[in-house]
């Protein structure tokens, strides 16, 4: 493996100017292309300590054997050169926006003598005007079928068009009025071109102009008593309005814009784009890309604009919008806007929507991106062969004898030691099993390491207790083939099944603490590992160096999904506890004091401070409050009398208003069942 220090340029040789750089492998193949405002600062960042780099960047610099660069005059020139090199070399470590499917377009072949309307997929070509893309081809055909009544342009292939001209008879569409039949000279080339131009204007957003023109023609025909022609135009107007209704207005000011949104995780990012023309959504596209380095939303915007719009340059200026609405501005936003403006031929603005309809539409696109990423993950996780491969990769990397059919992952959530909670999520055969999720409230833990130790001790102590109980039942009439079923209730036992693999969210300290707990409990048949989020490293107990799984490994992907699910489940419970604590009152647990009388007390005294300073007689004056209740209120607010307080430790951690001042035993407090949560 090449050492980055062996090909690092000598100090002072890298220019402090804008430019584009290339990393090459030992065979000379370009594996990464990047641009920088300052080549010196950017390239020096690649030659820092290897272990401080992002995992994908780390892999790139250790794969490369050489780096070279070209200086340019401006950032705009750097953008253009970066795009050209990425297109030329197709580097393996660059973010590449490739469609996960081929989107259909409604295309108009303006480069032909008699332009044709058709559904097209694949790369765009010059001389063809495109509308879309659409999510489904049937949506294009449905719209086209409506519009052919008003714009009877040619839709047949070249062979059909030529054969109809030879036999002097048009196709069926020519007979039913959905084609002007230029093949048999019913209309001239100029007339057919005019029909096609009107169709393009309508699809480009000039709907009101077309509707008003047809209305004038209809009224004129009616005034001339040509009622048949007026009725035909009326039907055409209905077809136009039905086609317009399929595209709801989202921006009332008639804006031409592309709205871009991202949803990402450490490995991948989903991108969704809504193409808005004339205030209406004319098309939608989506990608799922692999993140090759630690990219912010601004970095994703840069890569998206440079690759997607760069590839569409020269096809049609309408493919580049006047306005680009993004979630975050990239660092080189000015240069990027100048470059896009040059490609379009007019000014392109890049903005972050702040309010109004544009903000609402951006939020809608963001939700679509999140759903696309989730669906991509589900498709990947639902593949049986992929899950099997992931489990085999984990077993091989961790030195396990068999694949881990049951994986339990633990995570801790806290804010500076308050409201410490833990979560346990379960994956069986590579799929999450939410009925087995558990959550724990932890008392007395000071950090993540001690919290991990406590939750694992509680979980596996319960497992050992269940095992002892099962051994005693085995001598009776229990069914040995159903060890996880309680014979008295018929329900699954909690914590009865042991995992083959325990994953903790964290690095070496958390893993060593978890291993020590299992060692103390005498459990030696469960593998333990930790997944550190910074570099996605897999740590084993007492190992000096982590296990590095390949970036595209299905095993790493499964471990990350388990870790992310445990984090989601833990932070949800933590938020619930924190919200409940913030809304608790000292008066909540006073015996005999309900919600109505609590409100009456607060209305009478105005605040807890005044209530606390009141006497028993003053409190008893409140309607519905007796002397005994007043004594209980003051005891709750001011604490018990000294004689009673002497029996309670002064450092008791019980919160104010709790039902008991004695904390639950640390060893075996019951976990909260996941069925009561929002998992």
Secondary structure, DSSP 8 states (H G I E B T S, - for coil): ---GGGS---TT-S-SS-EEEEEEETTS-EEEEEEESSHHHHHHHHTS-GGGS-HHHHHHHHHEEEEEEEE-SSHHHHHHHHHHHHHHH--TTS----BSS--EEEEEETTSSS-BEEEE-SS--TTEEEEEEES-HHHHHHHHHHHTTTS--B-S-HHHHHHHHHHT---HHHHTTSS--GGGTSS-HHHHHHHHHHHHHHHTT-HHHHHHHHHHHHHHHHHTT-HHHHHHHHHHHHHHHHHHHTS-BS-TT---EEEEEEEE-SSEEEEEEEEEETTEEEEEEEEEEE--S---HHHHHHHHIIIIIHHTTTT-GGGS-SEEE-SS--TTHHHHHHHHHHHHTS--EEE---SHHHHHHHHHHHHHHHHHHHHHHHHHHH-HHHHHHHHHHHHHHHT-SS--SEEEEEEEEEETTEEEEEEEEEEETTEE-GGG-EEEE--S--SHHHHHHHHHHHHHHHHHHHHHHHHHHHTTT--TT-TTB-TTT-SB-TT-S--SEEEEESSHHHHHHHHHHHHHTT--S-EEEEEETTTTEEEETT-SS-B---TT-HHHHHHHHHHHHHHHHHHHHHHHHHHHHHT--GGGGSTT--HHHHHHHHHHHSSHHHHHHS-HHHHHTSTT--HHHHHHHHHHHH---HHHHTTS-TT----TT-S-SS---SS----EEGGGS--
